[in-house]
Amino acid sequence: MNIAVFFGGRNTEHDVSIITGELVISGLKGLGHTVYPVYISKEGKWYISEKMDNVEFFKNPNLKLEGEVNLNLSQNLNGSVVLKTGGLFNSKQYVIDLAFPALHGKNGEDGTIQGLFELLNIPYVGCDVVSSAISMDKALTKLFYQRFNFPTTKFVTLDTNIWEKEKDLVLKDIKTNLTWPVFVKPARLGSSIGMTKVKSEDDLEFAIEVALHYDTKVLVEESVEDLMDITVALIGNEEPTYSLIQESAYSKDFFSYEDKYLNEGGAQLGNAEKSIVIPARLDEKTTKEIQEMAKEIYKLLGLSGIARVDFLYSKTYKKFYANEVNTMPGTIYHHLWKKSGVELPELLKTLVDLAISKKQKENKLTFTFESAILKKANSNKLQLKGQN
């Protein structure tokens, strides 16, 4: 197949996406596919070029990008899409059979690019528009947990408008209904960017201002102390398969960006072996309960392809809480799948097969409906009569 791997993006997780994208590109090539790297710059420009198939390319301080995509995308009758570069006389065309969005965060993992693929009627890897959008929003995810009675920590949400008009009421609400310490997070950001652990009301207002610098919506939630940070990866459509549980250690009050991606090569990238315990140090009963809950969350949210469900486990009270959902885990969490018995080639092959299967089921739906509305429409009443 001709597969386009989309990576980069106009968001704060741009660099992480490059690493995920290059891993996917290399793996898909190993399966015999023709792979086209589609890089989205921090400014939002698209580029397609076979030269961008390795991380070293993006380490060049004098990086020169070629192959800017003219976003006059066109469709073929067979369901493929054509990406075009160049001008009128030096145009180059790339026929794409399947899209693999290796994007993280806003403008990639939030349902936006998935919506574009839906409009273009092209199969794509991963979750759909609705499940991506809900999962990207930590506040909506928490409301979803409440609706279906999944255990989660107490929280308060706010947005820029409420903060500007009713700051004192917001602060009072947090102080009255939550117990210190609390975490303040941008609601639609990942990788712990803009997140602060607040231990007293003295630092609360500043932490909220920091979070609002990255997002117009903020989540404030109670902290789980004596914490074990754990996660379950899942793959599948209607009946997902879950991985072993990963336990992550960290150096500060929370699993920071540095812990995830920089220290010892990054725990989220599967490199910081001292910071990762697989399987997590949990008893068999608790392990099974968490895995099954992750599977239930996956199915109820309508996730597909691949995702990761994070949990917070209190070692003091032996209780766990559903935390965040990640619909495109960094490096597709291949390290956890490997420990679970699934090597990268098998993982990528499964993801491609799942995307095709999902598209085939959608193609069986009826998208037209014969109607007499236009015949019976009264132009005079609709004020559509032509003017002289």
C-alpha positions in Angstrom: 0.0 0.0 0.0 0.9 3.7 -0.3 0.8 4.9 3.2 1.3 8.6 4.3 2.6 9.0 7.8 1.7 12.4 9.2 3.9 13.8 12.0 5.1 17.1 13.5 2.1 19.4 13.9 1.2 22.9 15.1 1.3 22.1 18.8 3.5 21.8 21.9 4.2 18.1 21.3 5.7 18.6 17.8 9.1 17.1 18.6 7.7 14.0 20.3 5.5 13.4 17.2 8.6 13.5 15.0 10.1 10.6 16.9 6.8 8.6 16.7 6.5 9.4 13.0 10.0 8.2 12.2 9.5 5.0 14.1 6.3 4.3 12.2 7.9 5.1 8.9 10.8 2.7 9.4 8.5 0.0 10.6 6.0 0.3 7.7 8.9 0.2 5.2 10.0 -3.0 6.8 6.6 -4.5 6.1 7.0 -3.7 2.4 4.8 -0.6 2.1 5.6 2.5 0.1 5.7 5.2 2.8 5.5 8.9 2.3 6.6 11.1 5.2 4.2 14.1 5.6 5.7 16.6 7.9 3.5 19.4 9.4 5.7 22.3 10.5 5.1 24.3 13.7 3.6 27.0 11.5 1.1 24.5 10.0 2.7 24.1 6.6 2.7 20.6 5.1 5.7 19.0 3.4 6.0 15.6 1.7 9.4 14.1 0.8 11.1 10.8 1.0 14.2 12.6 2.5 12.3 13.1 5.8 12.4 9.4 6.7 14.8 9.7 9.7 15.2 11.7 12.9 18.7 12.9 11.9 17.1 14.9 9.1 15.4 17.1 11.7 18.5 17.5 13.9 20.1 19.7 11.2 20.2 23.3 12.5 20.1 24.5 8.9 17.1 22.4 8.0 15.8 23.1 4.5 12.3 21.7 3.8 11.3 20.6 0.4 8.1 19.4 -1.2 5.5 21.8 0.3 2.1 20.4 -0.2 -0.5 22.4 -2.1 -3.6 21.7 0.0 -5.9 21.3 -3.0 -6.3 17.6 -2.1 -8.1 15.5 -4.7 -9.8 12.1 -4.4 -9.7 9.1 -6.7 -12.8 7.0 -7.3 -11.0 4.0 -5.7 -10.9 5.8 -2.3 -7.3 7.0 -2.4 -6.2 10.6 -2.1 -3.7 12.6 -4.1 -1.2 15.0 -2.4 0.3 17.5 -4.8 3.5 19.5 -4.5 5.2 22.1 -6.7 3.7 24.6 -9.2 1.9 24.4 -12.5 4.8 23.0 -14.5 6.8 21.1 -11.8 4.0 19.4 -10.0 4.5 16.1 -8.3 1.7 13.8 -7.2 1.6 11.2 -4.4 -1.3 8.7 -4.4 -2.2 7.8 -0.8 -4.2 4.6 0.1 -4.1 5.0 3.8 -3.2 7.7 6.4 -1.3 7.0 9.5 -1.5 10.1 11.9 1.5 9.8 14.2 0.5 13.2 15.7 0.2 14.1 19.4 -1.9 16.8 21.0 -3.8 19.7 19.4 -4.4 19.7 15.6 -3.7 16.0 15.3 -4.9 13.9 18.2 -8.0 15.9 18.9 -10.2 14.8 16.0 -9.3 17.6 13.6 -7.1 15.7 11.2 -9.4 12.7 11.6 -12.2 14.9 10.4 -10.2 15.7 7.3 -9.6 12.1 6.5 -13.3 11.4 7.0 -14.1 14.1 4.4 -11.6 12.7 2.0 -13.1 9.2 2.5 -9.6 7.7 3.1 -8.9 4.9 5.7 -6.8 6.0 8.6 -5.1 4.5 11.6 -6.5 5.2 15.1 -9.5 6.6 16.8 -12.3 8.5 15.1 -13.3 12.2 15.4 -15.6 11.9 18.4 -13.6 9.6 20.5 -10.4 11.6 19.8 -12.0 14.9 20.7 -13.5 13.6 24.0 -10.3 11.8 25.0 -8.2 14.9 24.2 -10.2 17.0 26.6 -9.4 16.0 30.2 -12.5 17.7 31.6 -14.8 15.9 29.2 -13.0 12.6 30.0 -13.6 13.1 33.7 -17.3 13.8 33.1 -17.5 10.6 31.0 -16.0 8.7 34.0 -18.6 10.2 36.3 -21.4 9.3 33.9 -20.4 5.6 33.9 -19.3 5.4 37.5 -15.6 4.9 36.9 -13.5 5.9 40.0 -11.8 9.2 39.3 -10.4 12.0 41.5 -12.5 15.1 42.4 -12.1 18.0 40.1 -13.2 21.5 39.1 -13.0 22.9 35.5 -12.8 26.5 34.3 -12.2 28.4 31.1 -10.8 31.8 30.2 -14.2 33.5 30.2 -15.2 32.3 33.6 -11.7 33.1 35.0 -11.8 36.7 33.8 -15.3 37.3 35.0 -15.6 35.2 38.2 -12.0 34.6 39.4 -12.9 34.9 43.1 -15.8 32.4 42.8 -13.6 29.9 40.9 -10.9 30.1 43.6 -13.5 29.7 46.3 -15.0 26.7 44.6 -11.6 25.0 44.4 -10.7 25.7 48.0 -14.2 24.6 49.2 -14.6 21.4 47.2 -11.0 20.1 46.8 -8.4 19.0 49.2 -4.8 20.0 49.0 -2.6 19.3 47.1 -4.2 19.7 43.7 -3.0 19.5 40.1 -3.7 22.3 37.7 -3.5 21.2 34.0 -4.4 22.6 30.6 -7.4 20.5 29.7 -6.4 19.7 26.1 -2.7 19.3 26.3 -0.4 16.3 26.9 3.1 15.4 28.0 2.6 17.3 31.4 3.2 20.6 29.7 1.8 23.5 31.6 1.0 21.3 34.6 1.6 22.3 38.2 1.3 20.6 41.5 -0.2 23.1 44.0 0.2 22.5 47.7 -1.4 25.6 49.1 -3.8 28.4 48.0 -0.9 30.8 47.8 0.3 29.3 44.5 -3.1 28.4 43.0 -3.8 31.6 41.1 -0.4 31.6 39.4 -0.7 27.9 38.4 -4.0 28.6 36.8 -2.5 31.5 34.9 0.3 29.3 33.6 -2.2 26.6 32.4 -4.3 29.3 30.7 -1.2 30.3 28.8 -1.4 27.0 26.9 -5.2 26.4 26.7 -8.4 28.3 27.2 -9.8 25.5 29.4 -8.2 24.2 32.6 -8.7 21.2 34.9 -8.0 21.3 38.6 -8.1 18.0 40.4 -7.2 16.5 43.7 -3.8 14.8 43.9 -3.3 11.1 44.8 -0.5 10.9 47.3 1.8 7.9 47.8 1.2 7.4 44.1 1.9 4.7 41.6 1.5 6.0 38.1 0.3 3.1 35.9 -0.9 2.7 32.3 -2.5 0.1 30.0 -2.2 0.1 26.3 -4.9 -1.3 24.1 -5.3 -2.3 20.5 -8.4 -3.3 18.5 -11.7 -2.0 17.3 -14.9 -3.4 18.8 -13.0 -6.0 20.9 -9.7 -4.6 22.0 -6.8 -6.5 23.5 -4.9 -5.0 26.5 -1.2 -5.1 27.3 0.6 -5.7 30.5 0.4 -2.8 33.0 3.4 -0.4 33.0 4.4 1.4 36.2 6.4 4.6 35.8 8.6 6.2 38.4 9.6 9.9 38.4 11.9 12.3 40.1 9.6 15.1 41.1 6.1 15.5 42.4 4.6 14.2 39.2 5.5 12.5 35.9 7.1 15.6 34.2 8.0 16.3 30.6 11.6 15.6 31.5 10.8 12.2 33.0 8.7 11.3 30.0 11.0 12.3 27.2 14.5 13.5 28.3 15.8 11.8 31.5 17.8 8.6 30.5 16.2 8.7 27.1 12.6 9.1 28.3 10.2 6.7 30.1 7.4 7.4 27.6 9.8 6.4 24.8 10.6 3.1 26.5 14.2 4.1 27.1 14.5 5.0 30.8 14.6 1.4 32.1 15.2 2.5 35.7 11.9 4.5 35.5 9.8 1.7 34.1 8.5 -1.4 35.7 6.7 -4.0 33.5 4.6 -5.6 34.7 3.6 -3.2 37.4 4.0 -4.3 41.0 0.4 -5.0 41.7 -1.4 -8.1 42.9 -3.1 -10.3 40.3 -6.7 -9.3 41.3 -5.9 -5.5 41.1 -4.1 -6.0 37.8 -7.0 -7.8 36.2 -9.5 -5.2 37.5 -7.5 -2.3 36.0 -7.0 -4.0 32.7 -10.7 -4.9 32.4 -11.7 -1.3 33.4 -9.3 0.1 30.7 -11.0 -2.2 28.2 -14.5 -1.1 29.3 -13.5 2.6 29.0 -12.0 1.9 25.5 -15.3 0.3 24.3 -17.6 2.9 25.9 -15.6 5.8 24.4 -15.7 4.1 21.0 -12.0 4.1 20.7 -10.4 2.2 17.8 -7.0 1.2 16.5 -4.8 2.0 19.4 -5.0 4.0 22.7 -3.6 4.1 26.2 -5.6 4.5 29.4 -3.7 5.9 32.4 -4.6 5.2 36.1 -3.5 6.6 39.4 -3.0 4.0 42.2 -2.8 5.0 45.9 -0.4 2.6 47.6 -1.7 3.9 51.0 -5.4 3.1 50.4 -5.0 0.4 47.7 -7.4 2.2 45.4 -7.0 3.2 41.8 -8.5 6.0 39.8 -9.1 6.4 36.0 -7.0 9.3 34.8 -6.3 10.2 31.2 -6.9 8.6 27.8 -4.2 8.9 25.1 -5.4 8.1 21.6 -2.0 8.1 20.0 0.6 7.0 22.6 4.2 8.3 22.0 6.1 5.8 19.8 2.8 3.8 19.8 4.1 2.5 23.1 5.9 -0.3 21.2 8.1 -1.0 24.2 5.1 -2.0 26.4 3.7 -4.1 23.5 7.0 -5.8 23.1 7.0 -6.7 26.8 3.5 -8.0 26.3 4.6 -10.3 23.4 3.8 -8.1 20.4 6.8 -7.0 18.3 6.7 -3.7 16.3 6.1 -5.3 12.9 3.1 -7.2 14.2 1.8 -4.1 16.0 2.0 -2.0 12.8 0.5 -4.7 10.6 -2.4 -5.0 13.1 -3.0 -1.2 13.1 -3.1 -1.1 9.3 -5.5 -4.1 9.1 -7.8 -2.5 11.8 -7.9 0.8 9.8 -8.9 -1.0 6.6 -11.5 -3.2 8.4 -13.1 -0.1 10.0 -13.3 1.6 6.7 -14.8 -1.4 5.0 -17.6 -1.5 7.6 -18.3 2.2 7.1 -18.5 1.8 3.3 -21.4 -0.6 3.8 -23.5 2.2 5.3 -26.0 4.2 3.2 -25.0 7.9 2.8 -27.9 9.0 0.5 -31.6 9.4 1.0 -34.1 10.0 -1.7 -36.2 13.0 -0.8 -39.0 15.2 -2.3 -37.9 18.3 -0.3 -36.5 20.2 -3.3 -39.5 19.5 -5.5 -41.9 20.8 -2.8 -39.8 23.7 -1.8 -41.7 27.0 -2.3 -39.3 29.6 -3.6 -41.5 32.5 -2.6 -41.7 31.4 1.0 -38.0 30.7 1.1 -37.3 34.1 -0.5 -35.4 32.5 -3.2 -37.1 34.1 -6.1 -34.7 35.8 -8.5 -34.3 39.6 -8.3 -34.5 41.8 -11.5 
